[in-house]
Amino acid sequence: MHGTTLLMVASYAGHIDCVKELVLQGADINLQRESGTTALFFAAQQGHNNVVRFLFEFGASTEFRTKDGGTALLAASQYGHMQVVETLLKHGANIHDQLYDGATALFLAAQGGYLDVIRLLLSSGAKVNQPRQDGTAPLWIASQMGHSEVVRVMLLRGAERDAARHDGTTALLKAANKGYNDVIKELLKFSPTLGILKNGTSALHAAVLSGNIKTVALLLEAGADPALRNKANELPAELTKNEHILRLLRSKEGHRKS
């Protein structure tokens, strides 16, 4: 079992009576498995707040990391366990903990769409723009997952609307690509760039390519230019055979010319 203890099993399952009995009998609270996980990590990951609180009474430490850099706070945030996150922060968990790939607690909560956890982390000092090593910011991942409420809260708390990943893609491009119109509406309130991005294409090109009529209409209404060419020198209209989309693009071009 790679160093799994009874206390870890009981903590994972949330058997508080079992946990108490084992601790009172002298179980080592901060023992780590080969993977680096502790009883506290398991209890936090599974959302057992009563177990987490009890382990703290007997000296559980928030410092231990798993092989990928995971901590109890990162695990609780990833699974949206609001009360556990609160308990961990009260007991000195580091809000700036990061997995070895750079993902923060806020990033993991944004990926899962856990709004209450996100609000708590932000009001506790989490950095809204802290990216993962590949340049992915929390706003970008929330947009890619279609979490429009999360996107709204992050933008209001100062998320950089045009933060690009190392591949040059932005939150708007990702949402346009996926047809997440609710996300796009939130992003558009903050006037993101509608032009050609570092990766040589635009959100409008992405929307046309994925065939989302509503998305194309939203971007055109916001002022996206149908006459922009991507790095392959293509107009958005050259990326589709969809008649509805082509009509939309033409009508916008007509407006621009008149």
C-alpha positions as CSV (number, residue, x, y, z in Angstrom):
1,M,0.0,0.0,0.0
2,H,3.1,2.3,-0.3
3,G,3.1,3.5,3.3
4,T,-0.6,3.9,3.8
5,T,-1.5,4.0,7.5
6,L,-4.9,3.3,9.2
7,L,-5.1,6.9,10.1
8,M,-4.9,7.9,6.4
9,V,-7.6,5.4,5.5
10,A,-9.9,6.6,8.3
11,S,-9.2,10.3,7.4
12,Y,-10.0,9.6,3.7
13,A,-13.3,7.9,4.6
14,G,-14.2,10.6,7.1
15,H,-14.6,8.2,10.1
16,I,-14.1,10.8,12.8
17,D,-14.4,8.3,15.7
18,C,-11.8,6.1,14.2
19,V,-9.5,9.0,13.6
20,K,-9.9,10.2,17.2
21,E,-9.2,6.7,18.5
22,L,-6.1,6.2,16.4
23,V,-4.7,9.6,17.3
24,L,-5.3,9.1,21.0
25,Q,-3.5,5.7,20.7
26,G,-0.5,7.6,19.3
27,A,-0.8,7.4,15.5
28,D,1.8,9.7,13.8
29,I,-0.4,12.4,12.3
30,N,2.2,13.8,9.9
31,L,3.4,10.5,8.4
32,Q,3.7,10.7,4.6
33,R,3.0,7.9,2.1
34,E,5.6,7.3,-0.7
35,S,3.5,9.7,-2.8
36,G,3.8,12.4,-0.1
37,T,0.2,12.4,1.0
38,T,-0.7,12.7,4.7
39,A,-3.9,12.1,6.7
40,L,-4.6,15.8,6.5
41,F,-4.3,15.8,2.7
42,F,-6.8,12.9,2.4
43,A,-9.3,14.5,4.8
44,A,-9.0,17.8,2.9
45,Q,-9.3,16.2,-0.5
46,Q,-12.5,14.3,0.5
47,G,-14.0,17.4,2.2
48,H,-14.1,16.0,5.8
49,N,-14.0,19.3,7.7
50,N,-14.5,17.7,11.1
51,V,-11.5,15.4,10.5
52,V,-9.4,18.3,9.3
53,R,-10.2,20.3,12.4
54,F,-9.5,17.4,14.7
55,L,-6.1,16.7,13.0
56,F,-5.1,20.4,13.5
57,E,-5.9,20.1,17.3
58,F,-3.2,17.4,17.4
59,G,-0.5,19.2,15.4
60,A,-1.2,18.4,11.7
61,S,1.0,20.4,9.4
62,T,-0.1,22.1,6.2
63,E,3.5,22.1,4.9
64,F,3.7,18.6,3.4
65,R,3.8,18.2,-0.4
66,T,2.9,15.3,-2.6
67,K,5.2,14.2,-5.5
68,D,3.4,16.7,-7.9
69,G,3.6,19.5,-5.3
70,G,0.1,19.0,-4.0
71,T,-0.9,20.3,-0.5
72,A,-4.0,19.9,1.6
73,L,-5.1,23.4,0.5
74,L,-4.6,22.6,-3.2
75,A,-6.6,19.4,-2.9
76,A,-9.5,21.0,-1.0
77,S,-9.6,23.8,-3.6
78,Q,-9.5,21.4,-6.5
79,Y,-12.5,19.6,-5.2
80,G,-14.5,22.7,-4.1
81,H,-14.6,22.0,-0.4
82,M,-15.3,25.5,0.8
83,Q,-15.4,24.8,4.6
84,V,-12.2,22.8,4.5
85,V,-10.4,25.6,2.6
86,E,-11.6,28.0,5.3
87,T,-10.3,25.8,8.1
88,L,-6.9,25.3,6.3
89,L,-6.4,29.0,5.8
90,K,-7.3,29.7,9.5
91,H,-4.6,27.2,10.5
92,G,-1.9,28.8,8.4
93,A,-2.1,27.1,5.0
94,N,-0.2,29.1,2.4
95,I,-2.6,30.6,-0.1
96,H,0.3,30.9,-2.6
97,D,0.9,27.1,-2.6
98,Q,1.5,25.8,-6.2
99,L,1.7,22.4,-7.8
100,Y,5.0,21.9,-9.5
101,D,3.4,22.8,-12.8
102,G,2.6,26.2,-11.2
103,A,-1.2,25.7,-10.6
104,T,-2.4,27.6,-7.5
105,A,-5.4,26.9,-5.3
106,L,-7.3,29.7,-7.2
107,F,-6.4,28.1,-10.5
108,L,-7.7,24.7,-9.5
109,A,-10.9,26.2,-8.1
110,A,-11.4,28.2,-11.3
111,Q,-10.9,25.0,-13.3
112,G,-13.6,23.3,-11.3
113,G,-15.9,26.3,-11.3
114,Y,-16.2,26.6,-7.5
115,L,-17.4,30.1,-7.0
116,D,-17.6,30.2,-3.2
117,V,-14.0,28.8,-2.9
118,I,-12.8,31.4,-5.5
119,R,-14.4,34.3,-3.6
120,L,-12.8,33.1,-0.3
121,L,-9.4,32.6,-1.9
122,L,-9.5,36.1,-3.5
123,S,-10.6,37.8,-0.4
124,S,-7.8,36.0,1.5
125,G,-5.1,37.4,-0.9
126,A,-4.9,34.9,-3.7
127,K,-3.3,36.4,-6.9
128,V,-5.9,36.6,-9.6
129,N,-3.4,36.6,-12.4
130,Q,-0.9,34.0,-11.2
131,P,-0.4,31.7,-14.2
132,R,0.7,28.1,-14.5
133,Q,4.1,27.5,-16.0
134,D,2.6,27.2,-19.5
135,G,1.2,30.7,-19.1
136,T,-2.4,29.6,-18.4
137,A,-4.1,32.1,-16.0
138,P,-7.1,31.3,-13.8
139,L,-9.3,33.4,-16.1
140,W,-8.2,31.4,-19.2
141,I,-8.9,28.0,-17.6
142,A,-12.4,29.2,-16.3
143,S,-13.2,30.5,-19.8
144,Q,-12.1,27.2,-21.4
145,M,-14.3,25.3,-19.0
146,G,-17.3,27.5,-19.7
147,H,-17.6,28.9,-16.1
148,S,-19.2,32.3,-16.9
149,E,-19.9,33.3,-13.2
150,V,-16.3,32.6,-12.3
151,V,-15.1,34.6,-15.3
152,R,-17.4,37.5,-14.1
153,V,-16.0,37.5,-10.5
154,M,-12.4,37.3,-11.7
155,L,-12.8,40.2,-14.1
156,L,-14.4,42.3,-11.4
157,R,-11.4,41.4,-9.1
158,G,-8.9,42.5,-11.7
159,A,-8.1,39.5,-13.9
160,E,-6.1,40.5,-16.9
161,R,-8.7,40.1,-19.7
162,D,-6.1,39.5,-22.5
163,A,-3.6,37.4,-20.6
164,A,-2.3,35.0,-23.2
165,R,-1.0,31.5,-22.7
166,H,2.5,30.8,-24.1
167,D,0.8,29.5,-27.3
168,G,-0.7,33.0,-27.8
169,T,-4.3,32.1,-27.1
170,T,-6.5,34.3,-24.8
171,A,-9.6,33.6,-22.7
172,L,-11.8,35.1,-25.4
173,L,-10.3,33.0,-28.2
174,K,-10.8,29.9,-26.1
175,A,-14.4,30.7,-25.3
176,A,-15.1,31.6,-29.0
177,N,-13.6,28.3,-30.1
178,K,-15.9,26.4,-27.7
179,G,-19.0,28.5,-28.3
180,Y,-19.4,29.5,-24.6
181,N,-21.5,32.6,-25.3
182,D,-22.2,33.4,-21.6
183,V,-18.4,33.5,-21.0
184,I,-18.0,35.7,-24.1
185,K,-20.6,38.2,-22.9
186,E,-18.8,38.6,-19.6
187,L,-15.4,39.1,-21.3
188,L,-16.9,41.6,-23.8
189,K,-18.0,43.8,-20.9
190,F,-14.2,44.4,-20.3
191,S,-13.3,45.2,-23.9
192,P,-10.8,42.4,-24.7
193,T,-8.8,42.6,-27.9
194,L,-10.8,41.5,-30.9
195,G,-7.9,41.8,-33.3
196,I,-5.2,39.3,-34.4
197,L,-3.5,37.7,-31.4
198,K,0.1,36.6,-30.9
199,N,-0.8,33.2,-32.3
200,G,-1.8,34.8,-35.6
201,T,-5.5,34.4,-35.5
202,S,-8.6,36.2,-33.9
203,A,-11.5,35.2,-31.8
204,L,-13.8,35.8,-34.8
205,H,-11.7,33.4,-36.9
206,A,-12.0,30.8,-34.1
207,A,-15.8,31.3,-33.8
208,V,-16.3,31.0,-37.6
209,L,-14.1,27.9,-37.7
210,S,-16.1,26.2,-35.0
211,G,-19.4,27.1,-36.7
212,N,-21.1,28.9,-33.9
213,I,-23.6,31.4,-35.4
214,K,-24.5,33.0,-32.1
215,T,-20.8,33.4,-31.1
216,V,-20.0,35.0,-34.5
217,A,-22.9,37.4,-34.1
218,L,-21.8,38.4,-30.5
219,L,-18.3,39.2,-31.7
220,L,-19.5,41.1,-34.7
221,E,-21.8,43.2,-32.5
222,A,-18.9,43.9,-30.3
223,G,-16.9,45.3,-33.2
224,A,-14.8,42.4,-34.5
225,D,-13.7,43.1,-38.0
226,P,-14.7,40.6,-40.7
227,A,-12.0,42.0,-43.0
228,L,-9.1,40.9,-40.7
229,R,-6.8,38.3,-42.2
230,N,-5.0,35.6,-40.1
231,K,-1.4,34.6,-40.4
232,A,-2.4,32.3,-43.2
233,N,-3.8,35.4,-44.9
234,E,-7.4,34.1,-44.7
235,L,-10.5,36.2,-44.0
236,P,-13.0,34.7,-41.5
237,A,-15.4,34.1,-44.3
238,E,-12.9,31.8,-46.0
239,L,-13.1,29.4,-43.1
240,T,-16.7,28.3,-43.4
241,K,-19.3,27.1,-45.9
242,N,-22.1,27.9,-43.4
243,E,-24.6,30.2,-45.2
244,H,-25.9,31.8,-42.1
245,I,-22.4,32.7,-40.9
246,L,-21.4,34.0,-44.3
247,R,-24.6,36.2,-44.5
248,L,-23.7,37.6,-41.0
249,L,-20.1,38.4,-42.1
250,R,-21.3,40.0,-45.4
251,S,-23.9,42.1,-43.7
252,K,-21.2,43.5,-41.3
253,E,-18.9,44.2,-44.2
254,G,-21.7,46.0,-45.9
255,H,-22.3,48.1,-42.8
256,R,-18.6,49.0,-42.6
257,K,-18.5,50.0,-46.3
258,S,-21.7,52.1,-46.2
